[in-house]
């Protein structure tokens, strides 16, 4: 058993991370590469990033010892329906010497598994977008939101950025001097917080600055909203509080009121000590007082753990999970 290894990959739009671990929970190798999502980067480029991360993780290791692999990927169904993408990923897998099969799962499942070993629970993710997903028997079930910037993603980075701009526009319309949040927004988008003698000119310039860019770039303004909230500015704090309420509402659509299973928080806006995480935790705790709230962790390790669960030698997956995710030191 100790000679066998498993491999996990967490594939995103901006980075691809791989981890190789033993069945006793020892971290044996890791690798990182650029974005590997085939939807945003194309099959061949995505597969090349996959190969780079795999090769780095397997440095000094015998790939024939890897018994199982799991790839966590947003839009994982594409590998099942697009033969070109599947073939490109298969080639990358073989090119580094791997001979075992691999399974592809959604990134939400990997996010959940990075924070909880229990088979049932909920994952709430807020990054550029936002989605809540039900997990049953470590399989993704119902989801709420994740509808994209135009139709949903309430409480996401895009949503926060858009609300920050809307707040600034409302202040300009009423001839109110920009507050801290407005100053940050104007400086970021126009290069200066100075308001024109006729405020409508600044309004028009701000609208043009936003509409000339891809809509998703509004997510880049989310840190400005969070910075203003961190500084105690009431309008920014109100936007963050509303984001927390909207994220909780998404969870409520897929989770019963008496559910005591874990809720895992994932995505850059909810992981760690962020203003949005501080706002959403008490709202979730009030709605589900018996549910443990946990942060998502290393997605590549979680994917490796999901792979290990498929092997008959792993008789106590929960114990393996504890070893893999025990605090450093």
Residue, then its C-alpha position, 0 to 999 in steps of 0.5 A: x500500500x505504501x508504494x502506491x500513489x494517487x494524483x490530483x489536479x485543480x484546473x482553473x482559468x488562471x492556474x493549474x495545480x497538481x499534487x501527488x500523494x501516497x496512500x498514507x497521506x504523505x505529500x510526494x510532489x507538486x506542480x503548477x502551470x498556467x490556466x488549463x480550462x479548455x473552455x477559455x484557453x482551447x483544448x491544446x493549450x489547456x492540455x499543455x498546461x496540464x502536462x507541465x503541471x503533471x511533469x513538475x509534480x512527478x519529478x523524481x517519481x515513477x509515474x507507474x506507481x500512480x494508481x488513480x487520478x482525478x482532475x477537478x475542472x470547471x465545466x468538466x462535462x466538456x471532457x465527456x462530450x468533446x472528443x478533441x479535448x478528451x484526446x488532448x488531455x489523454x495525450x498529456x496524461x500519457x506523455x508524462x508516463x501515467x498509465x492509470x485511468x483518471x476521472x474528471x469532476x467539477x471544480x465545486x466538488x473539489x472545493x468541497x472536498x478540500x474543506x470536508x470529508x463528510x459525504x454530504x454538505x454544501x459548497x458556496x463559492x464566491x470569486x469572479x462569479x458565485x455559485x452554491x452547490x449541494x454535495x450528496x455522497x461526494x457527488x454534485x447535486x443541485x446548484x443555485x446561481x452560477x448563472x454568469x454576470x448578466x443573469x446572476x452571480x449575486x454576491x460575486x466579485x463582478x457583483x461587488x464591482x458593479x455595485x461599487x460603480x453604481x454607488x459612485x454614479x448615484x453620488x455623482x447624479x446627486x452632486x455629492x462629493x465622492x466618498x472613499x469608495x467613490x474616490x477609489x472607483x474614479x481613480x481606478x477607472x478614470x485616473x483621477x477622483x476629480x469631478x468635472x464642474x458639470x458632474x454629468x461629464x464625469x458620469x458619462x466618462x465613468x460609464x464609457x470607461x466601464x462599457x468599453x471593457x469586457x463586463x467581467x472586468x468589473x470583478x477587478x473593482x471588488x477589492x476596492x469595495x472590500x478595502x473601503x468596507x475594511x476601513x469602515x465606510x458605511x456604503x461599502x459595508x452595506x454593499x458587502x452585507x447585501x452580498x452576504x445576504x444574496x449568497x446565503x439566499x443562494x444556499x437556501x435554495x438548495x439546502x433545507x433549514x434543518x440541514x446540519x451538514x458542513x458548509x464549505x466556503x470557497x473562492x478568493x472572496x470567501x476563503x480566509x479573513x476577508x470582509x465578505x467572509x466575515x459578513x457571510x459567516x454570521x448570516x450562514x451561522x444564524x440560518x444553519x446554527x448546527x452546521x460547521x463552517x469551513x474554508x476550502x483548502x488545497x484543491x489539488x490535494x482534494x482531487x488526490x484524496x478523491x482519487x484515493x477513495x476509489x482504491x480498495x486499500x483506502x479503508x478510512x478515507x476520513x483519516x486520510x483526509x485529516x492527514x492530508x489537510x492537517x495544519x502545517x507544523 
